[in-house]
Amino acid sequence: MSLSKHYLKTKPLCKITFRVPKEASRSATHIALVGDFNHWDPEASPMQKQKSGDFKLTLKLPANHNYQFRYLYDGTVWENDWEADQYIATGVGDAENSIVVV
């Protein structure tokens, strides 16, 4: 998994590309990006499967914020981003959410 950030010069926004490489996708057929930026709605931000087998999604998010998120594989398996800026406990067992800082 990986994150890449590109800050827009004309607006206080950051264009963030979220990527789940093929080898990390566990043969998933559908991966959703779920987080506080989309009210944790698993239908709001489906990732697009690339010809390479990677899953990818780019969002524009307001700058100067921290966003919690996770990936949801096939509606059943939650995964964090290996290259997240930070992690925070969810309060449910040992689970953590990924954080992207923009």
N, CA, C and O atoms as a GROMACS GRO file, in nm:
protein
  408
    1MET      N    1   0.084  -0.117   0.000
    1MET     CA    2   0.000   0.000   0.000
    1MET      C    3   0.089   0.123   0.000
    1MET      O    4   0.202   0.122   0.048
    2SER      N    5   0.034   0.228  -0.055
    2SER     CA    6   0.113   0.350  -0.058
    2SER      C    7   0.024   0.471  -0.074
    2SER      O    8  -0.091   0.461  -0.119
    3LEU      N    9   0.079   0.584  -0.037
    3LEU     CA   10   0.013   0.713  -0.050
    3LEU      C   11   0.106   0.807  -0.124
    3LEU      O   12   0.226   0.808  -0.099
    4SER      N   13   0.051   0.886  -0.214
    4SER     CA   14   0.130   0.995  -0.271
    4SER      C   15   0.045   1.121  -0.264
    4SER      O   16  -0.076   1.118  -0.288
    5LYS      N   17   0.110   1.232  -0.231
    5LYS     CA   18   0.040   1.359  -0.210
    5LYS      C   19   0.091   1.464  -0.306
    5LYS      O   20   0.210   1.472  -0.336
    6HIS      N   21  -0.002   1.544  -0.354
    6HIS     CA   22   0.032   1.658  -0.440
    6HIS      C   23  -0.057   1.774  -0.398
    6HIS      O   24  -0.179   1.770  -0.418
    7TYR      N   25   0.004   1.878  -0.341
    7TYR     CA   26  -0.072   1.995  -0.296
    7TYR      C   27  -0.100   2.087  -0.415
    7TYR      O   28  -0.011   2.116  -0.495
    8LEU      N   29  -0.224   2.131  -0.425
    8LEU     CA   30  -0.262   2.222  -0.532
    8LEU      C   31  -0.213   2.363  -0.498
    8LEU      O   32  -0.220   2.406  -0.383
    9LYS      N   33  -0.164   2.433  -0.598
    9LYS     CA   34  -0.110   2.567  -0.577
    9LYS      C   35  -0.219   2.672  -0.565
    9LYS      O   36  -0.200   2.774  -0.498
   10THR      N   37  -0.333   2.649  -0.630
   10THR     CA   38  -0.437   2.752  -0.636
   10THR      C   39  -0.547   2.735  -0.532
   10THR      O   40  -0.627   2.827  -0.512
   11LYS      N   41  -0.552   2.620  -0.464
   11LYS     CA   42  -0.657   2.595  -0.365
   11LYS      C   43  -0.595   2.523  -0.246
   11LYS      O   44  -0.493   2.456  -0.261
   12PRO      N   45  -0.656   2.536  -0.127
   12PRO     CA   46  -0.603   2.467  -0.009
   12PRO      C   47  -0.647   2.320  -0.008
   12PRO      O   48  -0.712   2.273   0.086
   13LEU      N   49  -0.610   2.249  -0.114
   13LEU     CA   50  -0.646   2.108  -0.130
   13LEU      C   51  -0.521   2.025  -0.155
   13LEU      O   52  -0.419   2.075  -0.203
   14CYS      N   53  -0.531   1.898  -0.121
   14CYS     CA   54  -0.424   1.804  -0.150
   14CYS      C   55  -0.483   1.688  -0.229
   14CYS      O   56  -0.584   1.629  -0.190
   15LYS      N   57  -0.419   1.657  -0.340
   15LYS     CA   58  -0.459   1.544  -0.423
   15LYS      C   59  -0.380   1.423  -0.373
   15LYS      O   60  -0.258   1.418  -0.385
   16ILE      N   61  -0.453   1.325  -0.318
   16ILE     CA   62  -0.388   1.208  -0.259
   16ILE      C   63  -0.424   1.085  -0.341
   16ILE      O   64  -0.541   1.058  -0.366
   17THR      N   65  -0.323   1.011  -0.382
   17THR     CA   66  -0.345   0.886  -0.453
   17THR      C   67  -0.318   0.771  -0.357
   17THR      O   68  -0.208   0.757  -0.304
   18PHE      N   69  -0.419   0.690  -0.336
   18PHE     CA   70  -0.412   0.571  -0.252
   18PHE      C   71  -0.393   0.452  -0.345
   18PHE      O   72  -0.464   0.439  -0.445
   19ARG      N   73  -0.298   0.364  -0.314
   19ARG     CA   74  -0.270   0.250  -0.401
   19ARG      C   75  -0.251   0.124  -0.317
   19ARG      O   76  -0.180   0.124  -0.217
   20VAL      N   77  -0.318   0.017  -0.361
   20VAL     CA   78  -0.298  -0.115  -0.303
   20VAL      C   79  -0.236  -0.201  -0.413
   20VAL      O   80  -0.304  -0.231  -0.512
   21PRO      N   81  -0.108  -0.241  -0.399
   21PRO     CA   82  -0.046  -0.321  -0.503
   21PRO      C   83  -0.107  -0.460  -0.514
   21PRO      O   84  -0.163  -0.513  -0.418
   22LYS      N   85  -0.096  -0.517  -0.631
   22LYS     CA   86  -0.152  -0.649  -0.658
   22LYS      C   87  -0.113  -0.750  -0.550
   22LYS      O   88  -0.198  -0.826  -0.503
   23GLU      N   89   0.015  -0.752  -0.512
   23GLU     CA   90   0.061  -0.851  -0.415
   23GLU      C   91   0.001  -0.831  -0.276
   23GLU      O   92   0.003  -0.924  -0.195
   24ALA      N   93  -0.053  -0.713  -0.247
   24ALA     CA   94  -0.114  -0.687  -0.117
   24ALA      C   95  -0.267  -0.701  -0.121
   24ALA      O   96  -0.333  -0.693  -0.018
   25SER      N   97  -0.322  -0.723  -0.240
   25SER     CA   98  -0.468  -0.724  -0.254
   25SER      C   99  -0.533  -0.855  -0.213
   25SER      O  100  -0.656  -0.863  -0.205
   26ARG      N  101  -0.454  -0.957  -0.188
   26ARG     CA  102  -0.507  -1.087  -0.143
   26ARG      C  103  -0.613  -1.142  -0.236
   26ARG      O  104  -0.710  -1.204  -0.190
   27SER      N  105  -0.597  -1.121  -0.363
   27SER     CA  106  -0.692  -1.169  -0.465
   27SER      C  107  -0.831  -1.107  -0.449
   27SER      O  108  -0.930  -1.166  -0.494
   28ALA      N  109  -0.840  -0.991  -0.386
   28ALA     CA  110  -0.969  -0.924  -0.370
   28ALA      C  111  -1.023  -0.883  -0.508
   28ALA      O  112  -0.947  -0.850  -0.598
   29THR      N  113  -1.154  -0.887  -0.521
   29THR     CA  114  -1.216  -0.841  -0.646
   29THR      C  115  -1.265  -0.697  -0.633
   29THR      O  116  -1.289  -0.630  -0.734
   30HIS      N  117  -1.280  -0.649  -0.509
   30HIS     CA  118  -1.329  -0.513  -0.483
   30HIS      C  119  -1.260  -0.461  -0.358
   30HIS      O  120  -1.258  -0.528  -0.255
   31ILE      N  121  -1.202  -0.341  -0.368
   31ILE     CA  122  -1.143  -0.276  -0.251
   31ILE      C  123  -1.202  -0.136  -0.242
   31ILE      O  124  -1.203  -0.061  -0.340
   32ALA      N  125  -1.250  -0.101  -0.124
   32ALA     CA  126  -1.306   0.032  -0.099
   32ALA      C  127  -1.214   0.108  -0.005
   32ALA      O  128  -1.156   0.051   0.088
   33LEU      N  129  -1.200   0.237  -0.029
   33LEU     CA  130  -1.129   0.326   0.062
   33LEU      C  131  -1.235   0.385   0.154
   33LEU      O  132  -1.328   0.452   0.109
   34VAL      N  133  -1.220   0.359   0.283
   34VAL     CA  134  -1.323   0.398   0.380
   34VAL      C  135  -1.256   0.481   0.489
   34VAL      O  136  -1.154   0.441   0.545
   35GLY      N  137  -1.315   0.597   0.520
   35GLY     CA  138  -1.255   0.680   0.623
   35GLY      C  139  -1.347   0.791   0.668
   35GLY      O  140  -1.463   0.800   0.626
   36ASP      N  141  -1.294   0.876   0.755
   36ASP     CA  142  -1.379   0.984   0.806
   36ASP      C  143  -1.412   1.087   0.699
   36ASP      O  144  -1.507   1.163   0.715
   37PHE      N  145  -1.334   1.092   0.590
   37PHE     CA  146  -1.363   1.184   0.479
   37PHE      C  147  -1.485   1.142   0.398
   37PHE      O  148  -1.539   1.223   0.323
   38ASN      N  149  -1.531   1.018   0.412
   38ASN     CA  150  -1.653   0.973   0.343
   38ASN      C  151  -1.752   0.909   0.442
   38ASN      O  152  -1.835   0.827   0.403
   39HIS      N  153  -1.741   0.947   0.569
   39HIS     CA  154  -1.831   0.901   0.675
   39HIS      C  155  -1.829   0.750   0.690
   39HIS      O  156  -1.930   0.690   0.728
   40TRP      N  157  -1.715   0.688   0.661
   40TRP     CA  158  -1.694   0.543   0.675
   40TRP      C  159  -1.795   0.463   0.593
   40TRP      O  160  -1.837   0.355   0.633
   41ASP      N  161  -1.833   0.519   0.480
   41ASP     CA  162  -1.928   0.453   0.390
   41ASP      C  163  -1.853   0.363   0.292
   41ASP      O  164  -1.779   0.414   0.208
   42PRO      N  165  -1.870   0.230   0.299
   42PRO     CA  166  -1.796   0.140   0.211
   42PRO      C  167  -1.835   0.149   0.064
   42PRO      O  168  -1.767   0.093  -0.022
   43GLU      N  169  -1.942   0.219   0.033
   43GLU     CA  170  -1.985   0.236  -0.106
   43GLU      C  171  -1.938   0.368  -0.167
   43GLU      O  172  -1.945   0.386  -0.288
   44ALA      N  173  -1.889   0.460  -0.084
   44ALA     CA  174  -1.860   0.596  -0.130
   44ALA      C  175  -1.734   0.609  -0.216
   44ALA      O  176  -1.731   0.692  -0.307
   45SER      N  177  -1.632   0.529  -0.189
   45SER     CA  178  -1.504   0.547  -0.259
   45SER      C  179  -1.445   0.413  -0.304
   45SER      O  180  -1.345   0.367  -0.248
   46PRO      N  181  -1.507   0.350  -0.404
   46PRO     CA  182  -1.449   0.225  -0.454
   46PRO      C  183  -1.319   0.253  -0.530
   46PRO      O  184  -1.308   0.351  -0.604
   47MET      N  185  -1.223   0.167  -0.510
   47MET     CA  186  -1.095   0.181  -0.580
   47MET      C  187  -1.106   0.113  -0.716
   47MET      O  188  -1.179   0.016  -0.732
   48GLN      N  189  -1.032   0.166  -0.812
   48GLN     CA  190  -1.035   0.111  -0.948
   48GLN      C  191  -0.921   0.011  -0.965
   48GLN      O  192  -0.806   0.039  -0.934
   49LYS      N  193  -0.956  -0.107  -1.016
   49LYS     CA  194  -0.853  -0.207  -1.043
   49LYS      C  195  -0.783  -0.171  -1.173
   49LYS      O  196  -0.847  -0.148  -1.275
   50GLN      N  197  -0.650  -0.167  -1.168
   50GLN     CA  198  -0.568  -0.132  -1.284
   50GLN      C  199  -0.532  -0.258  -1.363
   50GLN      O  200  -0.546  -0.370  -1.312
   51LYS      N  201  -0.485  -0.241  -1.485
   51LYS     CA  202  -0.442  -0.355  -1.566
   51LYS      C  203  -0.331  -0.434  -1.497
   51LYS      O  204  -0.319  -0.555  -1.518
   52SER      N  205  -0.251  -0.366  -1.416
   52SER     CA  206  -0.140  -0.430  -1.345
   52SER      C  207  -0.189  -0.519  -1.231
   52SER      O  208  -0.112  -0.600  -1.178
   53GLY      N  209  -0.317  -0.504  -1.193
   53GLY     CA  210  -0.370  -0.577  -1.078
   53GLY      C  211  -0.373  -0.493  -0.952
   53GLY      O  212  -0.434  -0.532  -0.852
   54ASP      N  213  -0.306  -0.376  -0.956
   54ASP     CA  214  -0.311  -0.283  -0.843
   54ASP      C  215  -0.451  -0.219  -0.836
   54ASP      O  216  -0.523  -0.214  -0.936
   55PHE      N  217  -0.487  -0.171  -0.718
   55PHE     CA  218  -0.609  -0.092  -0.700
   55PHE      C  219  -0.564   0.050  -0.669
   55PHE      O  220  -0.467   0.072  -0.597
   56LYS      N  221  -0.637   0.149  -0.724
   56LYS     CA  222  -0.593   0.289  -0.711
   56LYS      C  223  -0.715   0.380  -0.702
   56LYS      O  224  -0.819   0.355  -0.763
   57LEU      N  225  -0.699   0.488  -0.624
   57LEU     CA  226  -0.802   0.592  -0.614
   57LEU      C  227  -0.734   0.723  -0.575
   57LEU      O  228  -0.648   0.725  -0.488
   58THR      N  229  -0.774   0.831  -0.641
   58THR     CA  230  -0.722   0.964  -0.609
   58THR      C  231  -0.837   1.051  -0.558
   58THR      O  232  -0.943   1.058  -0.620
   59LEU      N  233  -0.814   1.116  -0.444
   59LEU     CA  234  -0.912   1.207  -0.385
   59LEU      C  235  -0.848   1.344  -0.365
   59LEU      O  236  -0.727   1.354  -0.343
   60LYS      N  237  -0.930   1.448  -0.372
   60LYS     CA  238  -0.887   1.582  -0.334
   60LYS      C  239  -0.947   1.610  -0.197
   60LYS      O  240  -1.069   1.610  -0.180
   61LEU      N  241  -0.861   1.633  -0.098
   61LEU     CA  242  -0.906   1.658   0.038
   61LEU      C  243  -0.853   1.792   0.087
   61LEU      O  244  -0.743   1.832   0.049
   62PRO      N  245  -0.932   1.862   0.171
   62PRO     CA  246  -0.884   1.988   0.226
   62PRO      C  247  -0.753   1.970   0.303
   62PRO      O  248  -0.737   1.875   0.379
   63ALA      N  249  -0.661   2.063   0.282
   63ALA     CA  250  -0.530   2.060   0.348
   63ALA      C  251  -0.544   2.099   0.495
   63ALA      O  252  -0.648   2.148   0.539
   64ASN      N  253  -0.437   2.076   0.569
   64ASN     CA  254  -0.428   2.110   0.712
   64ASN      C  255  -0.521   2.028   0.799
   64ASN      O  256  -0.577   2.078   0.896
   65HIS      N  257  -0.538   1.901   0.763
   65HIS     CA  258  -0.620   1.808   0.840
   65HIS      C  259  -0.552   1.673   0.847
   65HIS      O  260  -0.465   1.641   0.766
   66ASN      N  261  -0.593   1.594   0.946
   66ASN     CA  262  -0.555   1.453   0.954
   66ASN      C  263  -0.680   1.371   0.926
   66ASN      O  264  -0.788   1.402   0.978
   67TYR      N  265  -0.667   1.268   0.845
   67TYR     CA  266  -0.782   1.184   0.808
   67TYR      C  267  -0.754   1.040   0.845
   67TYR      O  268  -0.649   0.985   0.810
   68GLN      N  269  -0.849   0.978   0.916
   68GLN     CA  270  -0.839   0.836   0.946
   68GLN      C  271  -0.902   0.757   0.832
   68GLN      O  272  -1.002   0.799   0.773
   69PHE      N  273  -0.842   0.641   0.801
   69PHE     CA  274  -0.896   0.559   0.693
   69PHE      C  275  -0.847   0.416   0.705
   69PHE      O  276  -0.753   0.386   0.778
   70ARG      N  277  -0.913   0.328   0.629
   70ARG     CA  278  -0.871   0.189   0.613
   70ARG      C  279  -0.919   0.143   0.476
   70ARG      O  280  -1.003   0.207   0.414
   71TYR      N  281  -0.866   0.031   0.431
   71TYR     CA  282  -0.912  -0.034   0.308
   71TYR      C  283  -1.004  -0.149   0.347
   71TYR      O  284  -0.977  -0.220   0.444
   72LEU      N  285  -1.111  -0.167   0.272
   72LEU     CA  286  -1.205  -0.277   0.297
   72LEU      C  287  -1.205  -0.368   0.175
   72LEU      O  288  -1.251  -0.330   0.067
   73TYR      N  289  -1.153  -0.490   0.193
   73TYR     CA  290  -1.142  -0.588   0.086
   73TYR      C  291  -1.270  -0.671   0.078
   73TYR      O  292  -1.309  -0.734   0.176
   74ASP      N  293  -1.333  -0.672  -0.037
   74ASP     CA  294  -1.452  -0.754  -0.064
   74ASP      C  295  -1.558  -0.744   0.045
   74ASP      O  296  -1.630  -0.840   0.071
   75GLY      N  297  -1.566  -0.627   0.109
   75GLY     CA  298  -1.669  -0.602   0.209
   75GLY      C  299  -1.652  -0.676   0.340
   75GLY      O  300  -1.740  -0.671   0.425
   76THR      N  301  -1.536  -0.745   0.359
   76THR     CA  302  -1.522  -0.825   0.480
   76THR      C  303  -1.390  -0.808   0.555
   76THR      O  304  -1.387  -0.823   0.677
   77VAL      N  305  -1.281  -0.778   0.486
   77VAL     CA  306  -1.149  -0.774   0.549
   77VAL      C  307  -1.097  -0.631   0.551
   77VAL      O  308  -1.088  -0.565   0.448
   78TRP      N  309  -1.062  -0.583   0.672
   78TRP     CA  310  -1.009  -0.448   0.689
   78TRP      C  311  -0.857  -0.453   0.687
   78TRP      O  312  -0.797  -0.542   0.748
   79GLU      N  313  -0.794  -0.358   0.618
   79GLU     CA  314  -0.648  -0.347   0.612
   79GLU      C  315  -0.607  -0.202   0.630
   79GLU      O  316  -0.676  -0.110   0.587
   80ASN      N  317  -0.493  -0.183   0.694
   80ASN     CA  318  -0.433  -0.050   0.705
   80ASN      C  319  -0.336  -0.028   0.590
   80ASN      O  320  -0.299  -0.122   0.519
   81ASP      N  321  -0.296   0.095   0.572
   81ASP     CA  322  -0.196   0.130   0.472
   81ASP      C  323  -0.058   0.117   0.537
   81ASP      O  324  -0.034   0.176   0.642
   82TRP      N  325   0.031   0.040   0.476
   82TRP     CA  326   0.164   0.016   0.530
   82TRP      C  327   0.248   0.143   0.535
   82TRP      O  328   0.344   0.151   0.611
   83GLU      N  329   0.213   0.241   0.454
   83GLU     CA  330   0.292   0.365   0.449
   83GLU      C  331   0.213   0.486   0.501
   83GLU      O  332   0.241   0.599   0.462
   84ALA      N  333   0.117   0.461   0.588
   84ALA     CA  334   0.040   0.571   0.646
   84ALA      C  335   0.132   0.663   0.726
   84ALA      O  336   0.237   0.620   0.773
   85ASP      N  337   0.091   0.788   0.741
   85ASP     CA  338   0.170   0.884   0.817
   85ASP      C  339   0.170   0.852   0.966
   85ASP      O  340   0.270   0.873   1.035
   86GLN      N  341   0.057   0.800   1.015
   86GLN     CA  342   0.042   0.766   1.157
   86GLN      C  343  -0.064   0.657   1.168
   86GLN      O  344  -0.129   0.620   1.070
   87TYR      N  345  -0.080   0.605   1.291
   87TYR     CA  346  -0.186   0.508   1.322
   87TYR      C  347  -0.248   0.548   1.454
   87TYR      O  348  -0.184   0.610   1.538
   88ILE      N  349  -0.376   0.513   1.471
   88ILE     CA  350  -0.446   0.544   1.595
   88ILE      C  351  -0.535   0.426   1.632
   88ILE      O  352  -0.598   0.365   1.545
   89ALA      N  353  -0.540   0.395   1.760
   89ALA     CA  354  -0.624   0.285   1.808
   89ALA      C  355  -0.771   0.317   1.782
   89ALA      O  356  -0.815   0.430   1.799
   90THR      N  357  -0.846   0.215   1.741
   90THR     CA  358  -0.989   0.234   1.713
   90THR      C  359  -1.074   0.219   1.838
   90THR      O  360  -1.189   0.262   1.842
   91GLY      N  361  -1.017   0.156   1.942
   91GLY     CA  362  -1.095   0.129   2.062
   91GLY      C  363  -1.164  -0.006   2.055
   91GLY      O  364  -1.234  -0.044   2.149
   92VAL      N  365  -1.146  -0.078   1.945
   92VAL     CA  366  -1.205  -0.211   1.928
   92VAL      C  367  -1.090  -0.311   1.924
   92VAL      O  368  -1.024  -0.326   1.821
   93GLY      N  369  -1.067  -0.379   2.035
   93GLY     CA  370  -0.957  -0.475   2.042
   93GLY      C  371  -0.824  -0.408   2.015
   93GLY      O  372  -0.798  -0.299   2.065
   94ASP      N  373  -0.740  -0.474   1.936
   94ASP     CA  374  -0.609  -0.419   1.902
   94ASP      C  375  -0.609  -0.345   1.768
   94ASP      O  376  -0.503  -0.308   1.718
   95ALA      N  377  -0.726  -0.324   1.711
   95ALA     CA  378  -0.736  -0.263   1.577
   95ALA      C  379  -0.689  -0.117   1.579
   95ALA      O  380  -0.706  -0.045   1.677
   96GLU      N  381  -0.630  -0.078   1.466
   96GLU     CA  382  -0.587   0.060   1.446
   96GLU      C  383  -0.637   0.110   1.311
   96GLU      O  384  -0.661   0.032   1.218
   97ASN      N  385  -0.653   0.241   1.302
   97ASN     CA  386  -0.682   0.306   1.174
   97ASN      C  387  -0.555   0.372   1.124
   97ASN      O  388  -0.472   0.416   1.203
   98SER      N  389  -0.542   0.379   0.993
   98SER     CA  390  -0.434   0.454   0.931
   98SER      C  391  -0.470   0.602   0.935
   98SER      O  392  -0.588   0.638   0.938
   99ILE      N  393  -0.370   0.687   0.934
   99ILE     CA  394  -0.391   0.832   0.928
   99ILE      C  395  -0.306   0.890   0.817
   99ILE      O  396  -0.187   0.860   0.806
  100VAL      N  397  -0.368   0.974   0.734
  100VAL     CA  398  -0.293   1.052   0.636
  100VAL      C  399  -0.299   1.197   0.683
  100VAL      O  400  -0.407   1.249   0.713
  101VAL      N  401  -0.183   1.261   0.688
  101VAL     CA  402  -0.172   1.400   0.732
  101VAL      C  403  -0.154   1.487   0.608
  101VAL      O  404  -0.059   1.468   0.531
  102VAL      N  405  -0.245   1.582   0.588
  102VAL     CA  406  -0.235   1.673   0.471
  102VAL      C  407  -0.239   1.817   0.516
  102VAL      O  408  -0.232   1.908   0.432
   0.00000   0.00000   0.00000
